[in-house]
Amino acid sequence: MTNKLTGFKNEEPRVILEYSDGSTMVLDVFTNEIIRVFQDRGETGDSYAIEGDKHLKVNYTVENKGDHLELRTTNLVAKAYDDHYIDFYDEAGNPLVLDYRGERKPLPNDLDKEHKSTVLAEGQKINLVEEAEAGYFEVIKSLSPDEDFYGLGDKPGFTEKRGYDYDNWNVDFGDDHNESVKGLYKSIPVMYGLKNSHPYGLFFDNTYKSHFDLGKESENYYFYSADFGNLDYYVLGGHTLKDVVANYTYLTGVTPMPQKWMLGYQQSRWGYSVSDERVQAIADGFAKYDLPVDVIHLDIDYMRGYRDFTWDTTKFKDPKKFVDDMKARGIKLMPILDAGVKEDKEGYDIYQEGIEKGYFVKNPDGTVFVGRVWPGASVFPDFGRPEVRKWWAKHVKFFADMGACGVWNDMDEPASFDGELPDDLIFSDGDKPSTHKKMHNVYGHLQSKAAYEGMKDATGKRPYVITRAAFAGTQKYSTVWTGDNQAIWSQLRLAIPQLTSLGMSGFTFAGTDIGGFQRDTTPELITRWLEASLFAPLFRNHGQMGTRFQEPWSFDRKTLDIYRDYLNLRYRFVPFLYDQMRHQTESGLPVMRPLVLNYEKDPEVRKINDEYMVGTSILVAPVVNPGETKRLVYLPAGQWLDFWNNAEYSGKQSIIANAPIEKLPIFIKKDTILPWGNKVSHISEEPEKVMTFRLFGDCGAYKHYQDNGVDFKYQDGEFNEYYIEVDDDHNVTVKLIKHGYKPTYERIYVETDRDRLEFNYDQATDDYKLV
């Protein structure tokens, strides 16, 4: 029986659709390119991904077309029909997101009851069609033969995701990460499509466990399903894929400016923090072998019996003095912080205070739930409650007072050694009781928010927070890494699509554990991994206790020398990366991105997994297979220069690039100017006095950003902008176009293929003059 669309109410900015069965659906117009589709299914609470009112004033029209209702903005058209069907088109009438009119047909499965227990007992991984729960629902969309999918955060697999299915449920996943795995530590339910080359996005704002099938089940449709919650998704339009990504980050937020030193090299290992002598030895190694470094990370052993907010003074005689001494050497220390609080009734203040105030997650009978993580029996803060986050943020001051540079959140899925926490545990959703089932996916998000606010309040600086678990919007509070990867080549191949997909999903500041966290790396693998990660904003080597040491000097001399060269090269690129971080705060676009984001009209780039771009001007083609010393590189439209020898290539073709172990293929778009950082052992918080700009090609222009690299004064206009230009006649211009930050570069050099020009700052004219 048809459920007729009987009418509508236009309650600007919302159009309420009314149906014959008494149900309603809402089309909520946020901007000309963003429309929300909402149906109340009984779930209450605000969005955790979107903060604040993102509605803009939009002049839209609503018209009854007879067989359907049509809502039209400048850029999007929504057509609503009977039976809750809603189709979306761009302003030119090109279909973007169309509801599928047929029935789902699950993939056939020959598993019968007799064999099910046998197959599962053997440990085989199979797809089981589970009986849907009462709150389950599906959103099924028509799939075109020419339709590609991107996004979804760091789901394991390839850049283009058609033909695969994924779960949104944060999991502490210790096995191999590969394309058959449906989900890892993060749930970022935003997907992007190119439908017959027309871009769109879909963001499903639901924290319950959900699922994407992107054409695996059928060539005719793709679908999203959720175990519970409201039907709540956003259709994102835009003339380009960049527009669509920017619309998503408009909703969920951009990555804030980092402290500049956060872009430096970082060394980590589970095992460094067993003593101050061990950490000291690592720092000494960097000095001995002339290797730049900015941060050493401290894993769980620095704590007293794995208790949060403690520092073991039997391992570190004077922790604060030790942290200060390391800072005096230019090295900052980053301690880990786990979600589970040790159950300790013998004077552990964090546990006792949390128990007294009722701040921990409870069982259905009202008793405190006790799980098991590193400290043994552990309880879990109820981060859904604002007062619990404030309490946690207050204690984060412990790290600020100690002089630590930030907080590294781990085990915040939340993870437990006894398996997943039960769905019916009592968590809070704001001031209302809820369940683990709803709050699981935002647990790490909320812990990161508490850590961010705690560090910001305690220091006044831009907080450095790292998290393993995340949800859509966590990028506003925390950097991320891709979790416990392994020292195998397939994980290196996976790293590029993971990081570029995270970038498209809002997470600009991201990285992988260089060399692999688990298992023993090899000199070739860690070298290629370091090269591949050269432009990843989070640039960290991290290894597991018991595995081969991964410090650069732990390998042969050749490997050490190559490692040093690439660390030095990274620091040369830090000013450019910092410019890119500034740009993404304004554009919403990532630093490290897949080629398709810049060249969506080129079908050759849509499935590339082993190349990436940095902004719009640098193309990187790492070697991700053992033994390779050459590789095929696809160059998109334009003229490209080999970074190493200035050889010029025309785009829209594949070339064979030489790539011996010491060479990372890098190509610069012709007529590009790049800032070129100074050779340093660490990134100082003192203003730089000299900056160099290099021209690649014959002419070009560049706008460069400078602030104090530490706090939030830039938000009040305390920053400088420089304009560098080399015109067709080789005339060079250097201008200070905005002077809001008092220190300026005393000297600026501009290097071309002809000469190196020096410009000195003239305080009287507040500008630069050629020497």
C-alpha distance (Angstrom), angle and dihedral (degrees) to the residues before:
residue distance angle dihedral
M1 . . .
T2 3.79 . .
N3 3.79 117.7 .
K4 3.80 99.5 -142.1
L5 3.77 124.3 -141.8
T6 3.79 96.2 -129.2
G7 3.77 102.8 176.0
F8 3.77 148.6 -44.3
K9 3.78 144.1 -124.4
N10 3.79 119.9 -139.3
E11 3.80 105.3 -147.4
E12 3.79 98.1 164.6
P13 3.01 123.9 -96.9
R14 3.81 87.2 17.6
V15 3.77 129.7 62.2
I16 3.80 111.4 -159.5
L17 3.81 113.4 -152.5
E18 3.82 116.0 -150.6
Y19 3.80 125.0 -153.9
S20 3.78 134.9 -164.4
D21 3.80 93.7 -111.3
G22 3.81 90.2 59.7
S23 3.80 94.9 -104.0
T24 3.79 124.8 128.6
M25 3.79 137.8 -157.6
V26 3.77 126.8 -163.1
L27 3.78 129.4 -139.4
D28 3.80 104.5 -161.8
V29 3.80 113.8 -166.1
F30 3.81 109.4 -147.7
T31 3.79 100.0 165.0
N32 3.79 136.8 -19.0
E33 3.82 87.3 -85.3
I34 3.82 102.3 35.1
I35 3.79 125.5 67.3
R36 3.79 123.5 170.9
V37 3.81 121.8 -145.7
F38 3.79 111.9 -154.0
Q39 3.79 137.0 175.9
D40 3.77 120.2 176.2
R41 3.80 109.9 -128.3
G42 3.79 95.4 169.9
E43 3.81 100.9 -82.0
T44 3.81 117.2 133.1
G45 3.79 132.1 -165.1
D46 3.77 138.9 75.0
S47 3.79 128.0 -79.8
Y48 3.79 116.2 -86.0
A49 3.79 92.3 -161.7
I50 3.81 99.3 50.0
E51 3.79 119.6 51.5
G52 3.78 122.3 -169.2
D53 3.78 129.5 4.0
K54 3.81 109.5 -53.1
H55 3.80 95.9 -177.2
L56 3.79 116.9 125.7
K57 3.78 124.8 -166.5
V58 3.80 105.8 -88.3
N59 3.80 128.8 -179.1
Y60 3.79 104.3 -145.7
T61 3.78 134.0 162.0
V62 3.79 130.7 -137.9
E63 3.78 119.3 -159.7
N64 3.80 135.4 174.7
K65 3.81 106.9 -129.0
G66 3.79 95.7 -176.9
D67 3.79 101.5 -112.1
H68 3.80 92.6 37.3
L69 3.77 145.0 13.9
E70 3.80 117.0 -115.1
L71 3.80 125.3 -152.6
R72 3.78 113.8 -172.4
T73 3.80 132.3 -171.8
T74 3.79 126.1 172.4
N75 3.80 91.2 -86.8
L76 3.81 109.5 17.9
V77 3.79 135.9 51.2
A78 3.82 121.3 -162.4
K79 3.79 118.8 -166.4
A80 3.81 115.8 -165.7
Y81 3.82 121.4 -161.7
D82 3.78 139.2 174.8
D83 3.82 118.8 -65.1
H84 3.81 92.9 36.7
Y85 3.82 93.0 -72.4
I86 3.81 112.9 155.1
D87 3.80 125.2 179.4
F88 3.79 127.6 -167.5
Y89 3.80 128.6 -151.6
D90 3.76 135.0 173.9
E91 3.81 119.8 -111.4
A92 3.81 91.0 -89.7
G93 3.79 92.0 56.0
N94 3.79 97.4 -104.5
P95 3.82 110.5 148.3
L96 3.79 115.0 -115.0
V97 3.83 111.3 162.1
L98 3.79 117.7 11.1
D99 3.79 126.6 176.6
Y100 3.79 113.2 -119.7
R101 3.80 112.9 -118.4
G102 3.79 98.3 -160.7
E103 3.79 133.6 74.0
R104 3.78 127.3 -89.8
K105 3.78 115.5 -106.1
P106 3.81 110.0 -162.4
L107 3.77 116.8 -143.1
P108 3.80 111.0 -88.0
N109 3.77 115.3 -102.4
D110 3.79 125.5 -166.5
L111 3.79 94.2 -161.5
D112 3.81 110.4 123.4
K113 3.80 129.2 -172.6
E114 3.79 91.8 -98.8
H115 3.79 93.5 59.4
K116 3.81 101.0 32.0
S117 3.80 96.3 83.3
T118 3.81 91.4 42.8
V119 3.80 93.8 52.3
L120 3.79 92.9 45.9
A121 3.81 92.5 45.8
E122 3.79 89.5 55.2
G123 3.80 89.1 56.4
Q124 3.80 97.0 -114.0
K125 3.80 115.9 158.8
I126 3.77 109.9 -130.4
N127 3.77 137.7 159.2
L128 3.77 111.3 -104.4
V129 3.79 121.1 -164.2
E130 3.78 100.8 -136.8
E131 3.78 122.8 -160.8
A132 3.78 109.0 -100.3
E133 3.80 119.3 -112.2
A134 3.78 122.0 -124.6
G135 3.81 94.8 -97.0
Y136 3.81 95.8 47.8
F137 3.81 120.0 125.0
E138 3.80 139.4 169.0
V139 3.79 136.7 -147.5
I140 3.80 110.0 -157.6
K141 3.81 121.2 -167.8
S142 3.79 131.6 -171.3
L143 3.79 115.6 -103.6
S144 3.79 122.2 -145.3
P145 3.81 123.2 -149.1
D146 3.83 87.7 -119.0
E147 3.79 100.9 49.6
D148 3.80 127.1 119.7
F149 3.80 129.9 -171.2
Y150 3.81 132.6 -145.8
G151 3.79 140.6 166.3
L152 3.84 127.1 43.2
G153 3.80 93.9 139.4
D154 3.79 117.8 -101.4
K155 3.77 98.4 -19.9
P156 3.80 105.9 158.5
G157 3.76 114.5 -103.0
F158 3.74 138.2 51.2
T159 3.78 135.3 -20.4
E160 3.80 92.6 -110.4
K161 3.78 109.0 51.8
R162 3.77 107.1 -168.8
G163 3.79 113.3 132.9
Y164 3.81 95.9 29.3
D165 3.78 135.1 93.9
Y166 3.80 128.8 -142.9
D167 3.79 140.8 -169.5
N168 3.78 126.0 -136.7
W169 3.79 101.1 -145.4
N170 3.79 121.1 112.6
V171 3.79 110.2 -118.9
D172 3.80 134.1 -178.6
F173 3.79 92.3 -132.0
G174 3.80 115.2 -169.1
D175 3.80 100.4 172.8
D176 3.79 128.9 84.3
H177 3.79 113.0 -57.7
N178 3.80 109.4 -132.0
E179 3.78 141.2 140.6
S180 3.83 92.8 -81.7
V181 3.82 91.8 62.7
K182 3.80 111.2 97.5
G183 3.78 98.9 -155.5
L184 3.80 146.1 -7.1
Y185 3.79 134.0 -171.3
K186 3.79 100.8 -38.9
S187 3.80 137.1 58.1
I188 3.80 113.2 -156.9
P189 3.82 104.3 162.2
V190 3.80 98.1 -165.7
M191 3.78 120.4 117.0
Y192 3.79 130.8 -178.9
G193 3.76 127.4 -152.6
L194 3.76 139.1 -163.9
K195 3.80 104.5 -156.7
N196 3.77 109.9 -172.1
S197 3.83 84.6 -23.2
H198 3.83 93.2 -53.3
P199 3.83 113.7 122.2
Y200 3.78 128.8 -133.5
G201 3.79 140.3 149.6
L202 3.79 138.0 -144.0
F203 3.79 122.9 -157.4
F204 3.82 116.8 -172.8
D205 3.79 108.7 -158.7
N206 3.79 100.1 -158.1
T207 3.80 125.0 120.5
Y208 3.80 96.3 -162.2
K209 3.78 120.4 97.7
S210 3.78 108.3 -73.5
H211 3.76 140.0 173.0
F212 3.80 139.3 -142.7
D213 3.78 122.5 -155.5
L214 3.79 105.8 -173.6
G215 3.76 100.0 -169.2
K216 3.79 98.4 -51.2
E217 3.78 93.6 117.1
S218 3.79 96.8 41.2
E219 3.78 141.1 4.2
N220 3.80 87.4 -138.8
Y221 3.80 102.0 59.5
Y222 3.78 147.8 14.0
F223 3.77 124.1 -152.7
Y224 3.78 147.7 -165.1
S225 3.79 120.8 -150.1
A226 3.79 133.6 -178.5
D227 3.77 133.6 -165.6
F228 3.78 93.1 -135.3
G229 3.78 144.1 -21.0
N230 3.77 136.3 77.8
L231 3.76 125.6 -45.1
D232 3.78 96.7 -105.6
Y233 3.77 123.8 155.5
Y234 3.80 139.6 143.5
V235 3.77 125.5 -135.5
L236 3.78 108.6 -146.9
G237 3.78 119.4 -157.8
G238 3.78 134.0 -178.6
H239 3.78 141.2 146.2
T240 3.80 91.2 -107.0
L241 3.78 136.7 25.3
K242 3.80 86.8 -109.7
D243 3.81 89.2 58.3
V244 3.78 90.3 52.0
V245 3.81 93.6 49.9
A246 3.80 89.8 47.1
N247 3.81 89.6 52.7
Y248 3.80 90.0 54.5
T249 3.80 93.0 50.6
Y250 3.80 88.8 45.2
L251 3.81 86.3 62.2
T252 3.79 101.0 39.7
G253 3.80 101.5 27.9
V254 3.78 138.3 -107.8
T255 3.78 129.1 -94.6
P256 3.82 106.5 -91.5
M257 3.78 122.1 -124.6
P258 3.81 110.3 -78.4
Q259 3.75 126.0 -141.3
K260 3.78 102.8 -90.7
W261 3.80 95.4 -119.1
M262 3.82 89.0 60.9
L263 3.82 85.8 77.7
G264 3.79 90.4 61.9
Y265 3.80 127.4 97.0
Q266 3.80 117.0 -73.7
Q267 3.81 128.3 -162.5
S268 3.78 123.5 -157.5
R269 3.77 141.7 165.8
W270 3.75 135.7 164.8
G271 3.79 96.6 -114.2
Y272 3.80 103.4 41.3
S273 3.79 92.6 96.8
V274 3.80 96.7 58.9
S275 3.82 86.9 101.2
D276 3.77 143.7 -6.6
E277 3.82 87.9 -114.9
R278 3.80 90.4 60.5
V279 3.79 93.1 50.4
Q280 3.80 89.8 45.3
A281 3.80 90.2 52.9
I282 3.80 91.1 53.4
A283 3.80 91.2 50.3
D284 3.80 89.5 47.8
G285 3.79 89.6 52.8
F286 3.79 92.1 58.3
A287 3.79 90.4 50.2
K288 3.79 93.8 45.2
Y289 3.80 94.4 51.6
D290 3.83 95.3 39.0
L291 3.79 94.5 -116.5
P292 3.82 122.6 153.7
V293 3.81 117.0 -126.8
D294 3.79 135.4 163.4
V295 3.81 107.2 -178.3
I296 3.80 138.1 30.9
H297 3.79 114.7 -165.8
L298 3.78 124.5 -139.8
D299 3.79 116.3 -147.1
I300 3.81 125.6 -158.9
D301 3.81 99.4 -62.3
Y302 3.81 96.6 77.6
M303 3.83 88.2 70.8
R304 3.79 125.3 88.2
G305 3.78 102.6 -105.6
Y306 3.81 90.7 -25.9
R307 3.81 91.2 -64.3
D308 3.81 114.0 155.1
F309 3.82 116.3 -114.9
T310 3.80 94.6 19.1
W311 3.79 133.0 110.1
D312 3.79 118.8 -155.3
T313 3.82 107.1 -124.1
T314 3.79 92.0 -168.1
K315 3.82 88.1 65.6
F316 3.81 96.8 33.4
K317 3.82 109.6 36.0
D318 3.81 94.4 -161.7
P319 3.82 108.4 6.5
K320 3.80 97.0 -174.5
K321 3.79 93.4 48.8
F322 3.79 89.8 46.5
V323 3.82 91.9 51.6
D324 3.80 90.1 47.7
D325 3.80 92.2 48.4
M326 3.80 90.6 51.9
K327 3.80 91.0 48.9
A328 3.79 88.8 52.8
R329 3.81 86.4 58.7
G330 3.80 90.1 51.8
I331 3.83 94.9 -104.2
K332 3.78 122.6 120.9
L333 3.81 124.4 -157.8
M334 3.82 122.6 -133.5
P335 3.83 115.5 -163.5
I336 3.77 125.1 -157.6
L337 3.82 122.4 -123.6
D338 3.79 123.1 -164.1
A339 3.78 127.2 -152.0
G340 3.81 96.0 -129.5
V341 3.83 116.4 84.2
K342 3.80 115.7 -150.7
E343 3.80 114.6 -108.8
D344 3.77 98.3 -124.5
K345 3.78 122.8 154.6
E346 3.80 94.3 179.4
G347 3.77 102.5 87.9
Y348 3.81 105.7 -57.4
D349 3.79 100.7 145.2
I350 3.83 98.2 -158.2
Y351 3.79 92.1 56.1
Q352 3.80 95.2 41.7
E353 3.79 94.4 46.9
G354 3.80 91.7 47.9
I355 3.80 91.7 49.5
E356 3.79 93.1 48.2
K357 3.79 92.5 50.7
G358 3.81 96.1 40.8
Y359 3.80 93.5 -118.7
F360 3.80 99.6 144.9
V361 3.80 131.4 89.0
K362 3.80 113.5 -93.0
N363 3.77 139.8 -147.2
P364 3.81 117.5 -115.7
D365 3.82 88.9 -97.9
G366 3.80 91.1 59.0
T367 3.80 98.5 -105.2
V368 3.79 119.6 125.8
F369 3.80 112.9 -92.0
V370 3.79 114.0 -122.4
G371 3.81 119.7 -159.0
R372 3.76 131.4 168.5
V373 3.81 127.5 -109.4
W374 3.82 134.9 136.4
P375 3.82 97.2 -41.7
G376 3.80 91.1 47.0
A377 3.80 114.5 -121.3
S378 3.81 105.2 32.9
V379 3.78 141.4 175.4
F380 3.80 127.4 -147.8
P381 3.81 127.4 -130.2
D382 3.79 113.7 -122.2
F383 3.80 95.9 -124.2
G384 3.79 93.6 177.6
R385 3.82 88.2 78.5
P386 3.82 113.5 82.0
E387 3.82 91.7 -142.7
V388 3.81 90.6 55.3
R389 3.80 90.8 51.8
K390 3.81 89.7 49.6
W391 3.80 89.7 49.9
W392 3.79 91.3 50.0
A393 3.80 91.5 45.4
K394 3.80 89.5 52.4
H395 3.80 90.7 55.6
V396 3.81 92.0 46.6
K397 3.81 83.7 72.7
F398 3.82 84.3 78.1
F399 3.80 88.6 76.2
A400 3.78 93.6 44.4
D401 3.80 91.2 50.9
M402 3.79 89.4 49.0
G403 3.80 89.9 53.4
A404 3.79 96.3 -115.4
C405 3.79 113.9 155.4
G406 3.80 97.2 -129.8
V407 3.79 147.8 -43.9
W408 3.80 127.4 -74.7
N409 3.83 109.0 -157.1
D410 3.80 117.0 -155.1
M411 3.81 138.0 166.7
D412 3.82 87.3 30.2
E413 3.81 100.1 133.3
P414 3.13 71.5 84.5
A415 3.79 98.0 -99.5
S416 3.78 128.7 -167.3
F417 3.79 130.7 -177.8
D418 3.82 88.8 -132.2
G419 3.79 93.4 61.4
E420 3.77 131.1 -96.1
L421 3.76 118.3 -16.2
P422 3.83 112.8 -103.9
D423 3.79 115.3 -91.2
D424 3.80 93.5 -126.9
L425 3.81 98.0 58.6
I426 3.78 111.4 126.5
F427 3.79 112.1 -108.7
S428 3.78 126.0 162.4
D429 3.77 128.0 -112.1
G430 3.77 99.3 -160.8
D431 3.80 107.0 -58.4
K432 3.81 93.0 -18.9
P433 3.80 127.8 86.1
S434 3.79 113.9 -111.1
T435 3.78 137.8 158.4
H436 3.77 140.0 -98.9
K437 3.79 85.9 -111.2
K438 3.80 90.5 69.4
M439 3.80 101.6 31.2
H440 3.82 100.4 42.4
N441 3.80 96.5 91.0
V442 3.81 94.0 48.7
Y443 3.80 97.1 43.4
G444 3.81 94.2 96.4
H445 3.80 89.4 40.4
L446 3.79 91.7 57.4
Q447 3.80 94.6 43.0
S448 3.81 88.3 52.7
K449 3.79 90.9 49.6
A450 3.80 90.1 52.8
A451 3.81 91.9 48.1
Y452 3.82 91.8 47.6
E453 3.79 93.4 50.6
G454 3.81 91.9 43.9
M455 3.80 93.9 53.0
K456 3.79 92.8 42.7
D457 3.80 92.6 51.7
A458 3.79 92.6 44.7
T459 3.80 98.8 46.6
G460 3.80 110.0 17.0
K461 3.81 86.1 -135.1
R462 3.78 130.6 115.5
P463 3.81 101.8 -83.6
Y464 3.77 122.1 -119.3
V465 3.80 107.3 -145.6
I466 3.79 125.4 161.4
T467 3.79 122.7 -167.9
R468 3.77 135.3 -176.4
A469 3.82 96.7 -161.2
A470 3.80 121.1 53.2
F471 3.79 146.6 157.8
A472 3.78 131.9 -155.1
G473 3.79 107.9 -59.0
T474 3.81 97.3 24.8
Q475 3.81 86.5 115.4
K476 3.81 87.5 80.8
Y477 3.81 89.8 68.3
S478 3.76 111.0 22.3
T479 3.75 149.6 30.3
V480 3.79 116.2 -129.7
W481 3.74 140.3 -148.6
T482 3.79 125.6 -158.8
G483 3.79 95.3 -112.2
D484 3.78 134.3 -125.7
N485 3.77 102.0 -2.8
Q486 3.78 124.0 169.2
A487 3.78 135.1 -119.2
I488 3.79 94.8 -108.9
W489 3.77 129.7 113.9
S490 3.79 94.3 -117.3
Q491 3.82 88.7 61.8
L492 3.79 90.7 53.4
R493 3.80 89.6 51.3
L494 3.79 88.5 49.9
A495 3.82 93.4 50.9
I496 3.81 96.5 74.1
P497 3.82 97.3 53.2
Q498 3.80 90.0 41.8
L499 3.80 93.8 54.1
T500 3.79 96.1 41.3
S501 3.81 90.8 47.6
L502 3.79 90.1 49.9
G503 3.79 88.0 51.3
M504 3.79 91.8 53.7
S505 3.81 88.0 48.1
G506 3.80 95.1 57.7
F507 3.82 99.8 -91.4
T508 3.79 104.1 116.6
F509 3.81 96.4 157.7
A510 3.80 101.9 64.1
G511 3.77 141.1 124.7
T512 3.78 145.6 166.7
D513 3.79 128.8 -121.0
I514 3.80 100.3 -88.2
G515 3.79 110.3 -129.5
G516 3.79 92.8 14.3
F517 3.81 127.6 -79.8
Q518 3.79 99.6 -124.4
R519 3.82 128.4 46.0
D520 3.79 128.2 15.5
T521 3.77 117.8 -55.8
T522 3.81 124.4 -150.3
P523 3.81 130.3 -133.6
E524 3.80 91.2 -108.7
L525 3.80 94.6 46.6
I526 3.80 96.3 48.8
T527 3.81 90.8 45.6
R528 3.79 92.9 52.9
W529 3.81 90.4 43.2
L530 3.79 91.3 52.8
E531 3.80 90.4 49.3
A532 3.81 92.4 48.0
S533 3.81 90.3 50.8
L534 3.79 95.7 48.4
F535 3.81 93.6 113.6
A536 3.83 99.3 30.9
P537 3.82 105.5 120.5
L538 3.82 91.8 -135.8
F539 3.80 102.0 57.2
R540 3.80 105.5 -176.3
N541 3.80 136.1 148.2
H542 3.83 109.8 -153.6
G543 3.78 131.0 172.8
Q544 3.77 139.4 178.1
M545 3.77 125.5 -110.2
G546 3.79 109.8 -99.1
T547 3.79 95.3 30.0
R548 3.78 127.4 102.8
F549 3.80 113.8 -68.4
Q550 3.81 112.1 -99.5
E551 3.79 103.1 -165.0
P552 3.82 109.5 127.0
W553 3.82 92.1 -112.2
S554 3.82 91.9 53.6
F555 3.80 90.7 82.8
D556 3.79 136.0 57.1
R557 3.80 123.0 -60.8
K558 3.80 94.2 -100.5
T559 3.78 92.2 53.6
L560 3.80 90.8 47.7
D561 3.79 92.2 50.8
I562 3.82 92.6 49.4
Y563 3.80 90.5 46.3
R564 3.81 90.3 52.5
D565 3.80 91.7 48.9
Y566 3.80 92.2 53.8
L567 3.79 94.2 44.9
N568 3.80 88.2 53.6
L569 3.80 90.4 46.4
R570 3.79 90.7 51.4
Y571 3.79 90.4 56.4
R572 3.80 89.8 50.5
F573 3.81 87.8 58.1
V574 3.83 96.4 44.9
P575 3.86 94.3 95.3
F576 3.81 89.0 53.0
L577 3.81 92.0 47.4
Y578 3.80 89.6 48.9
D579 3.81 89.4 51.9
Q580 3.78 88.3 50.5
M581 3.80 91.2 50.7
R582 3.79 88.6 53.5
H583 3.79 90.7 48.0
Q584 3.80 92.6 52.4
T585 3.81 91.4 54.0
E586 3.80 86.7 59.7
S587 3.81 101.4 35.3
G588 3.81 102.4 31.2
L589 3.81 89.0 -132.5
P590 3.80 123.8 128.2
V591 3.78 128.9 -110.3
M592 3.81 96.1 -136.8
R593 3.79 108.8 43.0
P594 3.80 142.9 163.4
L595 3.80 117.1 -102.3
V596 3.80 90.7 -114.9
L597 3.80 90.7 67.2
N598 3.81 90.2 63.0
Y599 3.82 98.6 32.2
E600 3.79 107.6 30.5
K601 3.81 93.3 151.9
D602 3.80 91.1 60.7
P603 3.83 109.1 86.5
E604 3.81 90.5 -162.8
V605 3.81 93.0 70.9
R606 3.78 99.7 47.9
K607 3.78 96.9 91.0
I608 3.82 101.5 30.2
N609 3.80 110.5 132.9
D610 3.80 103.9 167.6
E611 3.80 102.3 55.2
Y612 3.78 132.1 60.6
M613 3.76 140.1 178.1
V614 3.79 131.4 -129.6
G615 3.77 105.6 -143.7
T616 3.80 108.6 -45.6
S617 3.79 102.0 -53.5
I618 3.83 109.3 54.8
L619 3.80 126.4 63.1
V620 3.80 119.2 -168.2
A621 3.81 124.0 -164.6
P622 3.83 108.9 -176.2
V623 3.78 124.1 -167.3
V624 3.81 106.5 -115.1
N625 3.80 101.8 172.0
P626 3.81 127.5 74.9
G627 3.77 119.4 -104.5
E628 3.79 96.5 13.1
T629 3.79 117.3 137.4
K630 3.80 96.4 167.4
R631 3.77 131.0 40.0
L632 3.77 141.2 -177.9
V633 3.80 112.2 -108.5
Y634 3.78 123.9 -168.2
L635 3.81 113.3 -147.1
P636 3.82 115.8 -162.8
A637 3.79 125.2 -142.4
G638 3.79 117.8 -43.4
Q639 3.78 137.0 44.0
W640 3.79 118.1 -58.4
L641 3.80 133.3 -163.4
D642 3.79 125.2 -151.4
F643 3.81 103.9 -119.8
W644 3.79 92.5 -141.3
N645 3.80 102.7 48.7
N646 3.84 107.1 8.3
A647 3.80 92.1 -118.1
E648 3.80 108.0 163.0
Y649 3.81 125.6 -132.4
S650 3.76 133.1 -178.4
G651 3.78 116.1 -126.1
K652 3.82 132.8 -121.8
Q653 3.77 90.0 60.9
S654 3.79 141.3 86.6
I655 3.78 119.6 -117.0
I656 3.79 133.2 -171.9
A657 3.80 109.2 -115.5
N658 3.76 123.0 -161.1
A659 3.79 108.8 -126.0
P660 3.79 114.8 173.6
I661 3.79 113.7 177.7
E662 3.80 92.3 -86.4
K663 3.82 95.2 51.7
L664 3.78 129.7 81.1
P665 3.80 109.9 -168.7
I666 3.82 106.7 -121.3
F667 3.79 125.1 171.7
I668 3.79 126.6 -167.3
K669 3.77 121.7 -155.0
K670 3.77 107.2 -112.1
D671 3.81 116.5 -101.3
T672 3.78 94.1 27.9
I673 3.80 126.2 140.8
L674 3.80 117.4 -153.1
P675 3.81 131.5 -174.8
W676 3.79 111.3 -118.2
G677 3.78 116.6 -150.8
N678 3.77 126.5 -140.4
K679 3.79 122.5 -102.1
V680 3.82 105.2 -98.3
S681 3.79 139.7 160.9
H682 3.81 91.5 -135.3
I683 3.80 138.8 -6.4
S684 3.77 108.7 -90.7
E685 3.78 122.8 -145.6
E686 3.80 87.7 -139.4
P687 3.84 116.0 98.3
E688 3.79 114.4 -93.6
K689 3.80 115.9 -118.5
V690 3.80 100.5 -160.8
M691 3.80 132.4 44.3
T692 3.78 130.1 178.7
F693 3.80 127.7 -156.0
R694 3.80 121.1 -160.3
L695 3.78 124.6 -154.5
F696 3.80 117.6 -144.7
G697 3.79 106.3 -164.5
D698 3.79 132.4 -1.1
C699 3.80 104.5 -52.7
G700 3.77 140.5 -3.1
A701 3.78 148.6 142.8
Y702 3.77 133.7 -126.9
K703 3.81 137.7 -176.6
H704 3.79 114.3 -147.7
Y705 3.80 128.0 -161.8
Q706 3.80 128.2 -147.5
D707 3.80 132.5 178.5
N708 3.79 135.5 146.3
G709 3.80 90.8 -78.8
V710 3.78 93.9 -137.9
D711 3.82 119.7 66.6
F712 3.80 142.2 24.7
K713 3.80 99.8 -90.7
Y714 3.81 89.3 108.0
Q715 3.80 87.3 71.4
D716 3.81 87.3 65.6
G717 3.79 92.5 51.2
E718 3.81 100.2 -89.3
F719 3.78 97.0 141.1
N720 3.78 139.6 95.9
E721 3.77 130.4 -132.3
Y722 3.78 124.1 -159.5
Y723 3.79 127.7 -164.2
I724 3.79 117.5 -151.1
E725 3.80 120.7 -175.1
V726 3.78 137.3 172.9
D727 3.79 109.5 -172.1
D728 3.81 130.6 -154.9
D729 3.80 90.9 -88.4
H730 3.79 90.7 52.3
N731 3.78 93.8 -108.8
V732 3.80 110.3 152.1
T733 3.80 124.4 -143.7
V734 3.80 126.1 -170.1
K735 3.80 116.3 -178.0
L736 3.78 135.6 170.8
I737 3.81 97.4 -140.5
K738 3.81 96.4 175.3
H739 3.80 125.3 25.3
G740 3.79 109.0 -173.8
Y741 3.82 98.6 129.2
K742 3.79 111.3 66.6
P743 3.84 100.6 -138.9
T744 3.79 115.1 72.3
Y745 3.78 132.9 179.7
E746 3.79 108.2 -81.8
R747 3.80 90.4 -152.3
I748 3.78 133.3 21.1
Y749 3.79 123.1 -167.8
V750 3.78 123.8 -160.5
E751 3.79 114.8 -161.3
T752 3.80 122.0 -160.8
D753 3.78 130.8 166.7
R754 3.81 87.1 -94.2
D755 3.78 106.1 45.1
R756 3.79 149.9 -22.8
L757 3.79 113.2 -108.9
E758 3.79 124.4 -160.7
F759 3.81 123.6 -147.2
N760 3.80 121.9 -172.6
Y761 3.78 126.0 -156.4
D762 3.80 114.4 -110.1
Q763 3.79 108.9 -155.0
A764 3.81 92.6 -164.8
T765 3.80 93.8 59.9
D766 3.82 95.7 27.1
D767 3.77 89.4 -130.2
Y768 3.80 143.8 87.7
K769 3.77 129.9 -87.1
L770 3.77 128.6 -161.9
V771 3.78 112.5 -112.3
